[in-house]
Amino acid sequence: MPVQDLAILVIDENRIRASIIEDGLREAGHARVTVVNEINEVARVIERDMPDVVVIDLENPNRDRLEHFFTLSRALKKPIAMFVDRSDASAIEAAVEAGVSAYVVDGLKKERVKPILDMAVSRFNAFARLTRELEQARSELEDRKVIDQAKAILLRTRGLSEADAYKLLRKTAMNQNRRIVDIAQSLVTADSLLGPEE
């Protein structure tokens, strides 16, 4: 989605500060900007508008308010840029752990809003890509373990070589139009059911 087409939700109880963010976004060409000044309206607006990016401005953040928005960040799984006037190391660390894509301390200026938003989106996308790649690698590793277990069963029960065991799994998968790992999992499951009783 082109950056200009993003639906952006701005959360700020201070209407003057919210207008600074909104003006910065609109001047940068963003037309789909929604501003929420009431914190208790946030969940309803998110559900209704399904924003692509959230910009949160906290003039005087306290621990409870930060934790509320960090919880929102974890649940929303969207890029979040957060402006705060003051912070400490633990709040910054908590923001990173919650998945806040940009955490800006004492930096609310109209001309900075767009580059920070762009960076938040880029950072979020990069992190999401890494997360997908990690999940894919984990899945492939789990698949490899199951296939290795199935080959070991065939070596033990059929006296096949490792190469022949894999060929048999592959041939069976092709004949049944299934994935090798699914055939392997079926074999592992059957072996555990039919194996000697404990």
DOGULO-237641 format. One record per atom (N, C-alpha, C, O): residue in one letter; x, y, z. Coordinates in steps of 0.02 Angstrom, whole numbers, plus 50000, padded with zeros to 5 digits. Each point is the difference from the previous one (the first is absolute). Example, Ala and Ser with C-alpha at 12.3 -4.5 7.8 and 13.67 -1.06 7.14 Angstrom:
<sites>
A506604971650390;A499555005950000;A500455006050000;A500524999950033;S499305005449931;S500425005950003;S499615005550037;S500255005550008;
</sites>
This chain:
<sites>
M500434994150000;M499575005950000;M500455006250000;M500465000550041;P499405004249913;P500415006150000;P499925003750066;P499475000150030;V501085002849993;V500015003350065;V499465005350005;V499705001050053;Q500165002649892;Q499505005450002;Q499304997350011;Q499575003750023;D500304989849962;D499334997250009;D499874997250069;D499474997250013;L501015003550031;L499934997150067;L499445003350039;L499915006149998;A499714989750039;A499525002750048;A500385000950065;A500254995250029;I499785011049995;I500405001650058;I499545002350057;I499575004349991;L500544992750067;L499635001950060;L500475003850046;L500534997550018;V499285008650000;V500395004150046;V499645000150067;V499415001750004;I500954996350049;I499714999950067;I500365005250042;I500614999550012;D499025005650009;D500315005350040;D499455003750039;D499535002649969;E500534997650096;E499505003550040;E500075007649994;E499525003650012;N501064998749969;N500135007149992;N499845002049928;N500354998249954;R499115005650037;R499765001649933;R500515004249960;R500054999249940;I500325005150093;I500505004249966;I500564995649973;I500195000649942;R500064994950100;R500534995549978;R499744995349946;R500364998449952;A499024999350054;A499704995749949;A499975003549933;A500124997049948;S499735009550053;S499955003849937;S500695000849968;S500065000449939;I500474999950102;I500685000349972;I500144993649961;I500255000349944;I499594994050085;I500114993649967;I499574999549937;I500234998149947;E499125003650061;E499554999549942;E500235004649944;E500014997949942;D500185008350074;D500245004649948;D500624997249965;D500055000449939;G500424996950100;G500604997249971;G499844994349952;G500324999449947;L499214996450071;L499804994449958;L499645002349937;L500144997649945;R499405007150063;R499625002449942;R500455003849951;R499934999249940;E500545004850087;E500475003549956;E500454995249963;E500255001649946;A499864992450083;A500414994949967;A499594995949950;A500264995449969;G499105006350023;G499594996749950;G499554994450026;G499684996649961;H500295002550105;H499564994950028;H499305002850008;H499905005050036;A499614991849931;A499325002550002;A499574996250051;A499505002750025;R500684991249990;R499594995750044;R500275000250071;R500314995350024;V499575010450009;V500245001050069;V499405000850046;V499575004349988;T500404991750064;T499485000550051;T500345001950065;T500504997050019;V499215007950016;V500285002250064;V499514998250056;V499405001349995;V500874995650057;V499604998350059;V500315003750060;V500594999250014;N498995004750020;N500245003750058;N499784996750066;N500275001750053;E499274993849943;E499754996550060;E500294992950001;E499864996049955;I500535002550095;I500334993550005;I499494994350001;I500124994749971;N499305006350062;N499514994650004;N499654998749933;N499624995249995;E500515008949955;E499714999049933;E500464995849955;E499794997749947;V500835001350075;V500514997049956;V499794993149974;V500044998749940;A499754996850105;A499834993249978;A499455000049948;A500034996449951;R499455007750061;R499445000349952;R500235002649932;R499804997349948;V500625007950052;V500235002949936;V500454995049964;V499964999449939;I500474997150097;I500434995049968;I499584994649968;I500134997949943;E499374999750093;E499564994849972;E499625002549939;E499924996349952;R499865010050050;R499615002849945;R500435001549939;R499814998549944;D500785004750067;D500405002549945;D500554995349977;D500255000749944;M499954994550097;M500554995549984;M500605003849971;M500184999049942;P500145005350098;P500555004249974;P500604995849980;P500124994550026;D500265008249925;D500624996749979;D500585001950045;D500474996250010;V499505009950018;V500525002650044;V499675003950056;V499495003249990;V500824996550070;V499755003850056;V500565004650024;V500574998050008;V499245008450003;V500475004850028;V499715002050068;V499445002550005;I500964996550047;I499785001550069;I500445005550027;I500624999749996;D499075005450032;D500375005550031;D499805000350073;D499425000950017;L501084998350027;L499875000350072;L500425005750028;L500614999550007;E499055005850010;E500345006050026;E500354998450066;E500595001750009;N499054995350036;N500284998350066;N499864992650015;N499544998450036;P500864997249935;P499854992950008;P500144997550071;P500525001550029;N499014994749998;N500144996650063;N500044992549985;N499824997849945;R500414998450102;R500124992949990;R499374996349978;R500034995949954;D499395005550077;D499384996649982;D499785001749928;D499794995749962;R500265010750021;R499805002149933;R500464996849947;R499764997749949;L500895002350065;L500474996849953;L499834992649992;L499984997449945;E499914999250111;E499864992849997;E499354998749961;E499964995049963;H499555009450044;H499384999349962;H500145000149925;H499754995949962;F500665008950017;F500155000649929;F500484994649976;F499984998049941;F500464999550103;F500424994449980;F499584993849989;F500144996049955;T499355003150087;T499544994449991;T499635000749934;T499914995149963;L499885010950021;L499675001449936;L500474998249943;L499784997049951;S500855005050054;S500504998649948;S500064992549988;S500024997749942;R500034998550112;R500084992749992;R499384997049967;R500064995549958;A499355006950059;A499384997249974;A499865002149928;A499744996149960;L500435010150023;L499835002849935;L500414997249943;L499744999149945;K500894999550066;K500454997449949;K500015004649938;K499954997649943;K500125008850069;K500075005049948;K500575004650020;K500195000250058;P500085003649894;P500535004850018;P499725005250048;P499475002849989;I500914998550064;I499815005050049;I500585004750011;I500564997950016;A499315008649975;A500485005250017;A499755003450063;A499425002150003;M501024998550046;M499805003050063;M500445005950016;M500624999550001;F499065006250012;F500365006150022;F499885000850075;F499434999950023;V501105001050014;V499945001450072;V500465005950016;V500515001049968;D499305002950083;D500415005850019;D500594998050044;D500525003350000;R499394991350037;R500544997850043;R499974992450005;R499474997049991;S501105000050025;S500024992750003;S500604997950042;S500415004150020;D499634989449992;D500584997250033;D500184993549965;D499644997749956;A500914999550063;A500264994049966;A499504994250003;A499924996449951;S499745002850106;S499544994350005;S499395001049955;S499744995249972;A500025011150020;A499445001349955;A500194998849928;A499614997349961;I501005004750021;I500244998849932;I500054992549986;I499784997749947;E500494998750100;E500074992749992;E499314996849995;E499904995649958;A499635006650083;A499324997349998;A499675001549933;A499634995949973;A500505010149999;A499725001949935;A500264995349945;A499624997749958;V501035001050044;V500304995649949;V499714993050007;V499834996949949;E500115000550112;E499734993350011;E499264999649978;E499784994749978;A499865010850029;A499295000149981;A499915000649925;A499444999449975;G501105001949988;G499945000449927;G499875007049975;G499825000949942;V500285004250101;V499935006949976;V500555001249949;V500594998850014;S499225003449926;S500475000549945;S500445006350004;S500575000049976;A499165005350053;A500405006150009;A499795003150067;A499415001150012;Y501085000150030;Y499885002850066;Y500415006350005;Y500614999750007;V499065006049987;V500355006449994;V499905004150064;V499445001650019;V501125000050012;V499985003950063;V500145007349984;V500505001749970;D499045002650052;D500085007249993;D500165002149929;D500495003649987;G499104994049965;G500155001649931;G499405001549957;G500014999049940;L499455003650092;L499395001349962;L500055006749963;L499905005350028;K500264994149908;K500005005849955;K499664997949936;K500094994449976;K499525010149996;K499614998449941;K500424996949944;K499804995149969;E500785007850018;E500424997749944;E500334993250014;E500254996849954;R499745001050108;R500304993550017;R499504994349996;R500204994250000;V499165007349998;V499484994950004;V500054995149942;V500004993950011;K500035008649928;K500024995449942;K500614995549999;K499924994049992;P500705008750016;P500574995449999;P499974994850056;P500224994349991;I499525007750066;I499954995250056;I499484994749983;I500104994150014;L499345008049957;L499494995249980;L500284995249948;L499904994050005;D500445008649945;D500304995849948;D500484994950030;D500014994249982;M500395008250065;M500484995550033;M499634994750041;M500204994250000;A499265007750034;A499624995250039;A499724994549955;A500024994150017;V499705007949925;V499724995049954;V500554995549973;V499914993949997;S500665009049983;S500554996049974;S500264995250052;S500134994149986;R499965008350075;R500264995850054;R499514994350016;R500204994350011;F499165007349990;F499494995050014;F500014994649945;F499994994150015;N500045008149922;N500014995249944;N500614995650002;N499964994049987;A500625009050029;A500624996050005;A499944994950056;A500204994249992;F499545007950065;F499924995450057;F499504994549983;F500114994150017;A499345007649949;A499504995049981;A500304995049952;A499864994050005;R500555008349948;R500334995549952;R500474995250037;R500004994049986;L500395008750061;L500454995750039;L499624994950040;L500204994250006;T499235007950023;T499594995450039;T499734994449956;T500004994250019;R499765007649920;R499754994849954;R500564995249981;R499904993949998;E500695008849987;E500574995749982;E500194995450057;E500164994149989;L499835008450073;L500154995950057;L499494994450008;L500184994350013;E499185007549980;E499484994950006;E500074994749946;E499894994150012;Q500285008049927;Q500094995349945;Q500594995350015;Q499964994049988;A500595008950037;A500584995950017;A499834995050055;A500214994249997;R499425008050053;R499794995550054;R499564994449973;R500094994150019;S499455007749937;S499554995049971;S500404994949959;S499874994050004;E500605008549956;E500414995449960;E500424995450044;E500094994249984;L500165008450071;L500394995950047;L499564994650032;L500204994250006;E499195007850013;E499544995050028;E499824994749949;E499974994050016;D499925008149921;D499854995349946;D500584995149991;D499904994049993;R500715008750008;R500604995849991;R500054994850056;R500184994349988;K499665007750074;K500024995450057;K499504994349990;K500164994250013;V499245007449965;V499484994949990;V500214995249944;V499914994050006;I500375008749940;I500224995849944;I500574995450023;I500034994149982;D500435008650058;D500554995950027;D499734994550045;D500264994449998;Q499235007150043;Q499704994850042;Q499694994549957;Q500084994050014;A499575008149933;A499674995149956;A500534995749965;A499914993949993;K500635009149985;K500544996149968;K500284995050050;K500144994349981;A499965007850080;A500274995450052;A499534994150010;A500234994450011;I499125006849987;I499514994650008;I500074995149942;I499994993950010;L500075008849929;L500074995649941;L500664996250001;L500024994249979;L500505008950046;L500644996550007;L499924994150048;L500244994549987;R499415006750069;R499924995050052;R499514994549979;R500144994150011;T499305007849958;T499484995049986;T500074996649932;T499804994249992;R500485009449960;R500054997249932;R500714998349980;R500124996749950;G500365005550091;G500704998749984;G500245003949939;G500474997949966;L499215007750020;L500205004249942;L500605004350017;L500145001350059;S500215000949889;S500535005050011;S499655006850009;S499405000649986;E500975004350038;E499715006650010;E499745002949934;E499465003049997;A500944996149949;A499805002649934;A499374996549975;A499555003349973;D500414990150037;D499414996349978;D499385001850042;D499455000249974;A500665000950090;A499455002150044;A499715006649976;A499395000949997;Y501055003849985;Y499765006549976;Y499644999249933;Y499485003149989;K500794992749967;K499674998849935;K499304997150010;K499545002049965;L500404993450083;L499344997150013;L499515005350026;L499425000249979;L500825004050066;L499575005450025;L499795004649943;L499415001849994;R501075000149964;R499865004549944;R499514996849951;R499535003349978;K500584990450005;K499564996549952;K499294999550028;K499515001149964;T500444997250101;T499334999550031;T499655006850000;T499405000449986;A500985004850029;A499705006849999;A499765001849931;A499455002849992;M500944995649957;M499805001649931;M499374996049980;M499545002749970;N500464990850048;N499434995849982;N499355002350034;N499464999349972;Q500615003450089;Q499415002150037;Q499875007549993;Q499535002750029;N500895000749931;N499935007249989;N500005003850067;N499595004350012;R500904993750030;R500085003250066;R500725002250007;R500444998149961;R499695005950091;R500685002150014;R500374994450035;R499714995950036;I500955003849953;I500414994950032;I499935000350076;I499954994950033;V500055011249994;V499965000750073;V499344997250027;V499984997450056;D499485003149904;D499364997250023;D500024992450001;D499754996950047;I500565000149902;I500094992749999;I500444997950059;I499864995150035;A500695008649975;A500464998550055;A499645000450067;A500094995750043;Q499505009649967;Q499645000850063;Q499514994250011;Q499934997550056;S499745000349891;S499544994250005;S500384993850022;S499774996250043;L500825002749929;L500414994250017;L500245000450073;L499984995050036;V500235010949985;V500235000950069;V499424998850049;V500094996750051;T499325005949932;T499424999050043;T499804992650003;T499874997450054;A500114999449888;A499824992949998;A500514995950040;A499804995450036;D500845006149957;D500524996350037;D499915000850075;D500094995350038;S499735010949984;S499925001050072;S499384996350026;S499994997950057;L499495001449900;L499404996350021;L500114992549999;L499744996450043;L500655001249908;L500094992849991;L500624997350035;L500104993950003;G500305010750023;G500634997950033;G499864996150063;G499424999250021;P501114998250010;P499914996150060;P499685004250056;P500165005950008;E499414991050031;E499695003650056;E500515001250054;E500454996050012;E499475009950020;E500465001850054;E499864995850060;E500335000750052;
</sites>
